Each structure stands twice: as structure tokens, then as C-alpha cells.
């Protein structure tokens, strides 16, 4: 790119009159001071109900800045998400996986190393098991 004499002269004048960059502030001293100071509970609280109580105690007239209301809404949303996740996990633990059917009370239904099933836990369970075995045998005879 080429400049005519007048443009080149103007650029040189501007270059001489531009301000020099400001010296950089000492960042470590300024950054460490706020982090080492003790924070108020309004800044650190994550429980929405406790945060609301703190906000009302701090505010003499009940007015709360918008950024603190946003924090309260966010805390409520986080708590609701956590509650929903816990409910989903509880439901998954309670429901039986597909394909496995009902599991007997007590030990698992898997075969043990000696190829024997566990002993029935009660007389009722023994009777049900015997009746089931008889139905299986009767079904084989009909075919």
C-alpha cells in the first residue's frame, strides 16, 4: 500500500501524538485481597429458603437487587433438579428390570456353584415353588 506525501506526514504526526500505554497494575495483590476476605452468607448460601431469609434480614425495606433475585431463582431451580434426579433414581431402584420378572425375597435367584437353588425362606414359599413345579410337569405331559 502506498501513501501520498500528505497522508504519510499526517500519519507520522498522529503517531507522535498517540498516548503511551498505561502501566499494568499489579494484579496479584489486587486479586488476592477479595478472595481472602470473609464473604457474607448472601453470597455463599445455596439453600433457597436460607438464602431468602438472609436476603430479608439484609434488606431493611424488603427490596432485593435483581442479581440476588437471580441467585435465589437459580438456587431454587438447582434444588428442584436435584430432587427430581433423586426421585428418578429411587424409581429406578424400585422398579424391576425388564425380562427378569419377580425376584425371590432374600438371596438372589441365581444358581449357586453346586447347581442348587437357595432354600425356601418360608413354608408358603416352599408350597408355591412345589405348585409351580407341578404345573410345569403337567404342561410337559399334555404336549
C-alpha positions in Angstrom: 0.0 0.0 0.0 1.3 3.4 -0.9 0.6 6.8 0.7 0.9 10.2 -0.8 3.2 12.6 1.0 0.5 14.4 2.8 -1.1 11.2 4.2 2.3 9.9 5.3 3.1 13.2 7.1 -0.3 13.1 8.8 0.2 9.5 10.0 3.6 10.4 11.4 2.0 13.3 13.3 -0.7 11.1 14.7 1.9 8.5 15.7 3.8 11.1 17.8 0.6 12.4 19.5 -0.8 9.0 20.4 -0.8 8.4 24.2 1.6 5.9 25.6 0.1 2.7 27.0 -0.7 2.8 30.7 1.5 0.8 33.0 -0.1 -2.5 34.0 -1.4 -2.7 37.6 -0.1 -5.2 40.0 -2.7 -8.0 39.5 -1.6 -10.5 42.2 -2.0 -8.0 45.1 -5.4 -6.8 44.0 -6.7 -10.3 43.1 -5.8 -11.9 46.4 -7.4 -9.3 48.7 -11.1 -10.0 47.9 -10.6 -13.8 47.9 -9.1 -13.8 51.4 -11.9 -11.6 52.8 -14.8 -13.3 54.6 -17.9 -13.4 52.4 -21.5 -12.8 53.6 -23.9 -15.7 53.7 -26.0 -14.0 51.0 -23.0 -14.6 48.6 -22.3 -18.2 49.7 -25.7 -19.7 50.6 -27.1 -22.4 48.3 -30.3 -23.4 50.1 -33.1 -21.3 48.7 -35.0 -21.0 51.9 -32.0 -20.0 53.9 -31.0 -17.6 51.1 -34.4 -16.0 51.2 -34.2 -15.5 55.0 -30.8 -13.9 54.6 -32.0 -11.6 51.9 -34.9 -10.4 54.1 -32.6 -9.9 57.0 -30.1 -7.8 55.0 -32.7 -5.7 53.3 -34.3 -3.1 55.6 -37.3 -2.3 53.3 -37.6 -5.8 51.6 -36.2 -4.7 48.3 -33.6 -7.0 46.8 -31.3 -6.3 43.9 -32.0 -8.2 40.7 -28.8 -10.1 40.6 -29.6 -11.5 44.1 -33.1 -12.5 43.0 -31.5 -14.3 40.0 -29.3 -16.2 42.5 -32.4 -17.2 44.5 -34.2 -18.4 41.4 -31.1 -20.4 40.3 -30.8 -22.0 43.8 -34.5 -23.0 43.6 -34.0 -24.5 40.1 -30.9 -26.4 41.2 -32.7 -27.8 44.3 -35.7 -28.8 42.1 -33.4 -30.6 39.6 -31.6 -32.4 42.4 -35.0 -33.5 43.9 -36.2 -34.8 40.5 -32.9 -36.7 39.9 -33.3 -38.3 43.4 -36.9 -39.3 42.6 -35.8 -40.8 39.2 -33.1 -42.8 40.9 -35.4 -44.1 43.6 -38.0 -45.1 41.0 -35.3 -47.0 39.0 -34.2 -48.8 42.1 -37.8 -49.8 43.0 -38.8 -51.0 39.5 -37.8 -54.4 38.4 -35.7 -54.6 35.2 -37.5 -55.9 32.1 -37.0 -59.6 31.4 -36.1 -60.6 35.0 -39.6 -60.9 36.4 -40.1 -61.2 40.2 -37.1 -61.8 42.3 -37.5 -64.0 45.4 -37.0 -62.4 48.9 -33.6 -62.9 50.4 -30.7 -64.3 48.3 -30.6 -63.9 44.5 -32.3 -66.4 42.2 -29.0 -67.4 40.5 -27.7 -70.9 40.7 -25.0 -71.5 43.2 -21.7 -73.2 42.4 -23.1 -76.6 43.4 -26.0 -76.0 41.0 -28.6 -75.9 43.8 -31.1 -73.1 44.4 -31.3 -71.5 47.8 -33.5 -73.0 50.5 -37.1 -71.6 50.6 -37.4 -68.8 53.2 -40.9 -69.9 54.5 -43.4 -72.7 54.2 -45.5 -70.6 51.9 -42.6 -70.1 49.5 -42.0 -73.8 49.6 -45.6 -74.6 48.7 -45.7 -72.0 45.9 -42.5 -73.5 44.5 -43.8 -77.0 44.6 -47.1 -76.0 43.0 -45.2 -74.2 40.2 -43.0 -77.3 39.6 -46.2 -79.5 39.4 -47.7 -77.1 36.8 -44.6 -77.3 34.7 -44.7 -81.1 34.8 -48.4 -81.2 33.9 -47.7 -78.9 31.0 -45.0 -81.3 29.7 -47.3 -84.3 29.9 -50.0 -82.5 27.8 -47.7 -82.0 24.9 
